[in-house]
Protein backbone atom coordinates (compact mmCIF):
# COMPACT_ATOMS: atom_id res chain seq x y z
CA UNK A 1 0.00 0.00 0.00
CA UNK A 2 2.92 2.34 0.67
CA UNK A 3 4.07 1.58 -2.88
CA UNK A 4 0.68 2.69 -4.22
CA UNK A 5 0.96 5.99 -2.33
CA UNK A 6 4.41 6.56 -3.83
CA UNK A 7 3.07 5.83 -7.32
CA UNK A 8 0.22 8.30 -6.77
CA UNK A 9 2.76 10.98 -5.90
CA UNK A 10 4.92 10.21 -8.95
CA UNK A 11 2.29 9.47 -11.62
CA UNK A 12 -0.85 11.44 -10.89
CA UNK A 13 0.65 14.93 -10.75
CA UNK A 14 -1.24 18.18 -10.34
CA UNK A 15 -2.54 18.90 -13.84
CA UNK A 16 -6.06 18.75 -15.25
CA UNK A 17 -4.95 16.73 -18.28
CA UNK A 18 -5.52 12.98 -18.46
CA UNK A 19 -1.99 11.75 -19.19
CA UNK A 20 -0.56 8.31 -19.95
CA UNK A 21 0.97 8.16 -16.46
CA UNK A 22 -2.51 8.31 -14.95
CA UNK A 23 -3.64 5.36 -17.06
CA UNK A 24 -0.55 3.43 -15.94
CA UNK A 25 -1.33 4.11 -12.29
CA UNK A 26 -5.02 3.24 -12.80
CA UNK A 27 -4.08 -0.11 -14.33
CA UNK A 28 -1.61 -0.85 -11.53
CA UNK A 29 -4.21 0.08 -8.88
CA UNK A 30 -6.82 -2.22 -10.45
CA UNK A 31 -4.39 -5.14 -10.72
CA UNK A 32 -3.38 -4.88 -7.06
CA UNK A 33 -6.97 -4.49 -5.85
CA UNK A 34 -7.97 -7.59 -7.82
CA UNK A 35 -5.03 -9.46 -6.28
CA UNK A 36 -6.15 -8.41 -2.79
CA UNK A 37 -9.85 -9.11 -3.44
CA UNK A 38 -9.78 -12.82 -2.40
CA UNK A 39 -8.26 -11.87 0.97
CA UNK A 40 -10.86 -9.15 1.49
CA UNK A 41 -13.71 -11.54 0.72
CA UNK A 42 -12.19 -14.26 2.90
CA UNK A 43 -12.06 -11.95 5.92
CA UNK A 44 -15.36 -10.15 5.28
CA UNK A 45 -16.98 -11.45 8.48
CA UNK A 46 -14.20 -9.81 10.50
CA UNK A 47 -13.94 -6.42 8.81
CA UNK A 48 -17.70 -5.91 8.52
CA UNK A 49 -18.08 -5.88 12.33
CA UNK A 50 -16.68 -2.39 13.10
CA UNK A 51 -19.02 0.55 12.62
CA UNK A 52 -16.29 2.20 10.54
CA UNK A 53 -16.64 -0.25 7.67
CA UNK A 54 -20.43 -0.14 7.73
CA UNK A 55 -20.35 3.64 7.36
CA UNK A 56 -17.61 3.33 4.72
CA UNK A 57 -19.83 1.08 2.61
CA UNK A 58 -22.60 3.66 3.04
CA UNK A 59 -20.21 6.34 1.73
CA UNK A 60 -19.45 4.24 -1.36
CA UNK A 61 -23.18 3.72 -1.97
CA UNK A 62 -23.62 7.47 -1.54
CA UNK A 63 -20.89 8.14 -4.12
CA UNK A 64 -22.59 5.87 -6.65
CA UNK A 65 -26.01 7.44 -6.04
CA UNK A 66 -24.49 10.92 -6.46
CA UNK A 67 -24.16 10.12 -10.17
CA UNK A 68 -27.94 10.60 -10.46
CA UNK A 69 -28.10 14.30 -9.39
CA UNK A 70 -24.82 14.81 -11.27
CA UNK A 71 -26.37 13.66 -14.52
CA UNK A 72 -29.40 15.86 -13.81
CA UNK A 73 -27.05 18.84 -13.52
CA UNK A 74 -25.13 17.97 -16.68
CA UNK A 75 -21.96 16.68 -15.01
CA UNK A 76 -20.06 14.26 -17.31
CA UNK A 77 -19.44 10.72 -16.05
CA UNK A 78 -15.70 11.29 -16.43
CA UNK A 79 -15.79 14.22 -14.02
CA UNK A 80 -17.87 12.16 -11.56
CA UNK A 81 -15.23 9.41 -11.58
CA UNK A 82 -12.28 11.79 -11.30
CA UNK A 83 -13.89 13.45 -8.28
CA UNK A 84 -14.55 10.01 -6.79
CA UNK A 85 -11.06 8.60 -7.45
CA UNK A 86 -9.28 10.01 -4.34
CA UNK A 87 -12.00 8.46 -2.15
CA UNK A 88 -11.27 5.02 -3.62
CA UNK A 89 -8.22 5.05 -1.34
CA UNK A 90 -10.65 4.50 1.55
CA UNK A 91 -11.17 0.98 0.19
CA UNK A 92 -7.77 0.16 1.71
CA UNK A 93 -9.51 0.22 5.10
CA UNK A 94 -11.10 -3.11 4.14
CA UNK A 95 -7.62 -4.62 3.68
CA UNK A 96 -6.68 -4.16 7.35
CA UNK A 97 -7.76 -7.60 8.57
CA UNK A 98 -6.16 -9.64 5.77
CA UNK A 99 -3.06 -7.42 5.54
CA UNK A 100 -2.19 -7.62 9.24
CA UNK A 101 -2.62 -11.20 10.48
CA UNK A 102 -1.10 -12.08 13.89
CA UNK A 103 2.32 -12.91 12.42
CA UNK A 104 2.75 -9.41 10.94
CA UNK A 105 4.57 -6.87 13.11
CA UNK A 106 2.33 -3.79 12.84
CA UNK A 107 4.83 -1.67 14.75
CA UNK A 108 7.48 -2.40 12.15
CA UNK A 109 5.04 -1.60 9.35
CA UNK A 110 4.07 1.67 11.07
CA UNK A 111 7.77 2.57 11.31
CA UNK A 112 8.15 2.00 7.57
CA UNK A 113 5.13 4.24 6.96
CA UNK A 114 6.58 6.92 9.25
CA UNK A 115 9.88 6.80 7.35
CA UNK A 116 8.06 7.18 4.03
CA UNK A 117 6.05 10.15 5.36
CA UNK A 118 9.25 11.79 6.65
CA UNK A 119 10.96 11.42 3.26
CA UNK A 120 7.90 12.79 1.44
CA UNK A 121 7.62 15.74 3.84
CA UNK A 122 10.99 17.18 2.79
CA UNK A 123 10.19 18.01 -0.88
CA UNK A 124 6.61 19.03 -0.01
CA UNK A 125 7.90 21.50 2.59
CA UNK A 126 10.50 22.98 0.24
CA UNK A 127 7.98 23.26 -2.58
CA UNK A 128 5.44 25.08 -0.40
CA UNK A 129 8.10 27.42 0.94
CA UNK A 130 8.72 28.31 -2.70
CA UNK A 131 5.00 28.74 -3.37
CA UNK A 132 4.79 31.10 -0.38
CA UNK A 133 7.79 33.06 -1.76
CA UNK A 134 9.89 32.32 1.33
CA UNK A 135 12.76 31.78 -1.08
CA UNK A 136 13.07 32.61 -4.77
CA UNK A 137 14.68 29.55 -6.34
CA UNK A 138 12.35 26.66 -7.15
CA UNK A 139 13.60 23.42 -5.55
CA UNK A 140 12.36 21.37 -8.57
CA UNK A 141 11.85 18.35 -6.35
CA UNK A 142 8.11 17.79 -6.40
CA UNK A 143 6.24 20.38 -8.46
CA UNK A 144 2.75 19.24 -7.49
CA UNK A 145 0.55 21.77 -5.72
CA UNK A 146 -2.06 19.10 -4.91
CA UNK A 147 0.37 17.57 -2.38
CA UNK A 148 0.01 19.79 0.64
CA UNK A 149 1.35 20.23 4.18
CA UNK A 150 -1.41 17.96 5.54
CA UNK A 151 1.22 15.20 5.35
CA UNK A 152 2.85 16.76 8.42
CA UNK A 153 -0.22 15.90 10.53
CA UNK A 154 0.09 12.20 9.74
CA UNK A 155 3.79 12.24 10.55
CA UNK A 156 3.48 14.19 13.80
CA UNK A 157 0.85 11.92 15.34
CA UNK A 158 2.26 8.62 14.04
CA UNK A 159 5.62 9.59 15.57
CA UNK A 160 3.81 10.36 18.85
CA UNK A 161 2.73 6.71 19.13
CA UNK A 162 6.38 5.68 19.08
CA UNK A 163 7.25 8.39 21.63
CA UNK A 164 4.79 7.09 24.22
CA UNK A 165 5.65 3.47 23.48
CA UNK A 166 9.41 4.03 23.84
CA UNK A 167 11.09 1.84 26.46
CA UNK A 168 14.23 3.95 26.90
CA UNK A 169 15.17 7.62 26.83
CA UNK A 170 17.25 7.37 23.66
CA UNK A 171 14.37 5.93 21.64
CA UNK A 172 11.91 8.40 23.13
CA UNK A 173 14.21 11.32 22.30
CA UNK A 174 14.59 10.12 18.70
CA UNK A 175 10.86 10.02 18.04
CA UNK A 176 10.27 13.30 19.88
CA UNK A 177 12.60 14.90 17.32
CA UNK A 178 10.64 13.15 14.56
CA UNK A 179 7.34 14.54 15.83
CA UNK A 180 8.72 18.03 16.38
CA UNK A 181 10.29 17.90 12.92
CA UNK A 182 6.86 17.50 11.36
CA UNK A 183 5.55 20.44 13.41
CA UNK A 184 8.53 22.52 12.25
CA UNK A 185 7.85 21.50 8.63
CA UNK A 186 4.22 22.63 8.95
CA UNK A 187 5.44 25.93 10.40
CA UNK A 188 7.97 26.45 7.58
CA UNK A 189 5.31 26.00 4.89
CA UNK A 190 3.42 28.94 6.34
CA UNK A 191 0.25 26.86 6.55
CA UNK A 192 -1.36 28.32 9.64
CA UNK A 193 -4.22 25.85 9.83
CA UNK A 194 -1.78 22.92 9.75
CA UNK A 195 0.12 24.29 12.76
CA UNK A 196 -3.10 25.04 14.65
CA UNK A 197 -4.49 21.58 13.84
CA UNK A 198 -1.37 19.81 15.11
CA UNK A 199 -1.58 21.81 18.35
CA UNK A 200 -5.30 20.94 18.69
CA UNK A 201 -4.58 17.26 18.06
CA UNK A 202 -1.90 17.14 20.72
CA UNK A 203 -4.26 18.84 23.15
CA UNK A 204 -6.71 15.97 22.57
CA UNK A 205 -3.88 13.49 23.11
CA UNK A 206 -3.05 15.28 26.36
CA UNK A 207 -6.67 14.87 27.49
CA UNK A 208 -6.53 11.13 26.76
CA UNK A 209 -3.31 10.74 28.74
CA UNK A 210 -4.59 13.00 31.50
CA UNK A 211 -7.71 10.85 31.88
CA UNK A 212 -5.42 7.96 32.87
CA UNK A 213 -3.18 10.23 34.98
CA UNK A 214 -0.19 9.59 32.71
CA UNK A 215 0.74 13.28 32.41
CA UNK A 216 0.34 16.42 34.51
CA UNK A 217 -0.54 19.97 33.52
CA UNK A 218 2.94 21.03 34.61
CA UNK A 219 4.68 18.60 32.25
CA UNK A 220 2.39 19.68 29.39
CA UNK A 221 3.19 23.36 29.98
CA UNK A 222 6.89 22.56 30.19
CA UNK A 223 6.75 20.64 26.90
CA UNK A 224 4.91 23.54 25.23
CA UNK A 225 7.60 25.98 26.35
CA UNK A 226 10.33 23.72 24.96
CA UNK A 227 8.49 23.44 21.63
CA UNK A 228 8.02 27.22 21.38
CA UNK A 229 11.67 27.72 22.26
CA UNK A 230 12.72 25.24 19.60
CA UNK A 231 10.70 27.05 16.94
CA UNK A 232 12.28 30.35 18.02
CA UNK A 233 15.76 28.87 17.66
CA UNK A 234 14.80 27.55 14.21
CA UNK A 235 13.59 30.98 13.09
CA UNK A 236 16.77 32.68 14.33
CA UNK A 237 18.96 30.07 12.61
CA UNK A 238 17.10 30.47 9.31
CA UNK A 239 17.30 34.25 9.54
CA UNK A 240 21.06 33.98 9.97
CA UNK A 241 21.38 32.06 6.67
CA UNK A 242 19.71 34.90 4.74
CA UNK A 243 18.51 32.29 2.24
CA UNK A 244 14.91 32.28 3.45
CA UNK A 245 12.63 35.29 3.78
CA UNK A 246 11.97 34.81 7.49
CA UNK A 247 10.22 38.18 7.84
CA UNK A 248 7.72 37.16 5.15
CA UNK A 249 7.14 33.87 6.93
CA UNK A 250 6.53 35.56 10.28
CA UNK A 251 4.29 38.18 8.65
CA UNK A 252 2.07 35.37 7.42
CA UNK A 253 1.47 34.28 11.02
CA UNK A 254 1.21 37.72 12.60
CA UNK A 255 -1.30 38.96 10.01
CA UNK A 256 -3.88 36.54 11.43
CA UNK A 257 -4.38 38.99 14.28
CA UNK A 258 -4.97 41.99 11.97
CA UNK A 259 -7.33 43.02 9.18
CA UNK A 260 -4.50 42.40 6.69
CA UNK A 261 -5.50 38.73 6.65
CA UNK A 262 -8.63 39.64 4.65
CA UNK A 263 -6.38 41.12 1.97
CA UNK A 264 -4.50 37.82 1.56
CA UNK A 265 -5.17 36.36 -1.91
CA UNK A 266 -5.51 32.84 -0.49
CA UNK A 267 -8.20 34.03 1.94
CA UNK A 268 -10.06 35.88 -0.82
CA UNK A 269 -9.97 32.78 -3.04
CA UNK A 270 -11.41 30.61 -0.29
CA UNK A 271 -14.20 33.06 0.55
CA UNK A 272 -15.28 33.23 -3.11
CA UNK A 273 -15.00 29.46 -3.42
CA UNK A 274 -17.11 28.90 -0.30
CA UNK A 275 -19.79 31.29 -1.59
CA UNK A 276 -19.90 29.41 -4.91
CA UNK A 277 -20.15 26.09 -3.05
CA UNK A 278 -22.89 27.37 -0.77
CA UNK A 279 -24.89 28.66 -3.74
CA UNK A 280 -24.53 25.24 -5.40
CA UNK A 281 -25.85 23.62 -2.21
CA UNK A 282 -28.82 25.96 -2.04
CA UNK A 283 -29.79 24.99 -5.59
CA UNK A 284 -30.02 21.32 -4.54
CA UNK A 285 -30.00 21.14 -0.73
CA UNK A 286 -31.20 17.55 -0.23
CA UNK A 287 -28.91 15.54 -2.56
CA UNK A 288 -26.45 18.18 -3.76
CA UNK A 289 -25.00 18.70 -7.21
CA UNK A 290 -23.30 15.31 -7.29
CA UNK A 291 -19.65 14.35 -7.47
CA UNK A 292 -17.91 16.04 -10.38
CA UNK A 293 -19.28 19.50 -9.64
CA UNK A 294 -16.50 22.04 -9.30
CA UNK A 295 -16.00 25.76 -9.22
CA UNK A 296 -13.71 27.47 -11.69
CA UNK A 297 -11.63 29.04 -8.94
CA UNK A 298 -7.96 29.61 -9.73
CA UNK A 299 -6.06 29.47 -6.45
CA UNK A 300 -3.19 31.72 -5.47
CA UNK A 301 -0.39 30.45 -3.24
CA UNK A 302 2.19 33.21 -2.79
CA UNK A 303 2.97 34.24 -6.36
CA UNK A 304 1.97 30.88 -7.86
CA UNK A 305 -1.43 30.30 -9.45
CA UNK A 306 -2.87 26.87 -10.15
CA UNK A 307 -6.14 25.13 -10.87
CA UNK A 308 -6.15 21.80 -9.06
CA UNK A 309 -7.16 18.51 -10.62
CA UNK A 310 -9.29 17.16 -7.81
CA UNK A 311 -12.49 19.29 -8.09
CA UNK A 312 -11.25 20.77 -4.86
CA UNK A 313 -12.88 22.96 -2.26
CA UNK A 314 -10.83 24.15 0.69
CA UNK A 315 -13.76 24.00 3.11
CA UNK A 316 -14.55 20.29 3.15
CA UNK A 317 -17.89 20.84 4.86
CA UNK A 318 -19.01 23.14 2.04
CA UNK A 319 -17.71 20.46 -0.34
CA UNK A 320 -19.98 17.87 1.28
CA UNK A 321 -23.04 20.13 1.16
CA UNK A 322 -22.45 21.18 -2.45
CA UNK A 323 -21.86 17.67 -3.78
CA UNK A 324 -23.87 15.40 -1.48
CA UNK A 325 -26.46 17.72 0.07
CA UNK A 326 -27.74 17.38 3.62
CA UNK A 327 -28.38 13.63 3.41
CA UNK A 328 -24.94 12.76 2.06
CA UNK A 329 -23.17 15.13 4.44
CA UNK A 330 -24.70 13.32 7.42
CA UNK A 331 -23.55 9.94 6.07
CA UNK A 332 -19.99 11.11 5.38
CA UNK A 333 -19.62 12.87 8.71
CA UNK A 334 -20.93 9.76 10.48
CA UNK A 335 -18.15 7.78 8.77
CA UNK A 336 -15.50 10.21 10.01
CA UNK A 337 -16.91 10.35 13.54
CA UNK A 338 -17.00 6.54 13.66
CA UNK A 339 -13.21 6.51 13.11
CA UNK A 340 -12.69 8.98 15.96
CA UNK A 341 -15.04 7.06 18.26
CA UNK A 342 -13.37 3.74 17.44
CA UNK A 343 -9.92 5.19 18.13
CA UNK A 344 -10.90 6.65 21.52
CA UNK A 345 -12.59 3.44 22.63
CA UNK A 346 -9.64 1.37 21.47
CA UNK A 347 -7.21 3.57 23.39
CA UNK A 348 -8.97 3.09 26.73
CA UNK A 349 -9.54 -0.65 26.23
CA UNK A 350 -5.87 -1.50 25.79
CA UNK A 351 -2.99 -2.01 28.15
CA UNK A 352 0.20 0.00 27.67
CA UNK A 353 1.92 -0.85 24.42
CA UNK A 354 2.28 0.33 20.84
CA UNK A 355 -1.28 -0.61 19.87
CA UNK A 356 -2.74 1.56 22.65
CA UNK A 357 -0.73 4.63 21.68
CA UNK A 358 -1.42 4.05 18.00
CA UNK A 359 -5.13 4.31 18.79
CA UNK A 360 -4.45 7.49 20.77
CA UNK A 361 -2.55 8.92 17.80
CA UNK A 362 -5.46 8.07 15.50
CA UNK A 363 -7.89 9.94 17.77
CA UNK A 364 -5.61 12.99 17.86
CA UNK A 365 -5.07 12.80 14.08
CA UNK A 366 -8.80 12.70 13.36
CA UNK A 367 -9.45 15.80 15.49
CA UNK A 368 -6.61 17.59 13.70
CA UNK A 369 -7.92 16.59 10.26
CA UNK A 370 -11.47 17.64 11.14
CA UNK A 371 -10.15 21.04 12.19
CA UNK A 372 -7.87 21.44 9.17
CA UNK A 373 -10.72 20.63 6.79
CA UNK A 374 -12.37 23.95 7.64
CA UNK A 375 -9.90 25.74 5.36
CA UNK A 376 -7.80 22.98 3.77
CA UNK A 377 -9.87 19.91 2.94
CA UNK A 378 -8.20 16.68 4.00
CA UNK A 379 -10.83 14.00 3.50
CA UNK A 380 -11.06 14.21 -0.29
CA UNK A 381 -7.40 14.91 -0.94
CA UNK A 382 -5.58 12.06 -2.71
CA UNK A 383 -2.56 11.87 -0.39
CA UNK A 384 -4.65 12.27 2.78
CA UNK A 385 -7.18 9.60 1.82
CA UNK A 386 -4.37 7.20 0.96
CA UNK A 387 -2.57 7.66 4.28
CA UNK A 388 -5.80 7.65 6.27
CA UNK A 389 -6.97 4.49 4.48
CA UNK A 390 -3.73 2.73 5.44
CA UNK A 391 -3.74 3.92 9.06
CA UNK A 392 -7.42 3.14 9.71
CA UNK A 393 -6.98 -0.26 8.06
CA UNK A 394 -4.03 -0.92 10.36
CA UNK A 395 -6.17 0.05 13.36
CA UNK A 396 -8.91 -2.39 12.35
CA UNK A 397 -6.27 -5.08 11.81
CA UNK A 398 -5.00 -4.48 15.35
CA UNK A 399 -8.56 -4.84 16.64
CA UNK A 400 -9.03 -8.17 14.92
CA UNK A 401 -5.76 -9.53 16.30
CA UNK A 402 -6.83 -8.50 19.81
CA UNK A 403 -10.18 -10.24 19.31
CA UNK A 404 -8.48 -13.45 18.16
CA UNK A 405 -6.08 -13.25 21.13
CA UNK A 406 -9.00 -12.88 23.55
CA UNK A 407 -10.78 -15.85 21.95
CA UNK A 408 -7.64 -17.96 22.29
CA UNK A 409 -7.33 -16.99 25.95
CA UNK A 410 -10.94 -17.96 26.65
CA UNK A 411 -10.44 -21.35 24.96
CA UNK A 412 -7.25 -21.95 26.95
CA UNK A 413 -9.01 -21.17 30.23
CA UNK A 414 -12.06 -23.28 29.44
CA UNK A 415 -9.83 -26.12 28.27
Helices and strands as residue ranges (DSSP letters): H 2-11, H 20-42, H 44-47, H 51-72, H 77-85, G 86-95, H 96-99, H 106-131, H 151-165, H 169-188, H 192-211, H 217-241, H 246-254, G 255-257, G 259-263, H 265-283, E 299-301, E 304-306, H 316-349, H 354-372, H 382-414
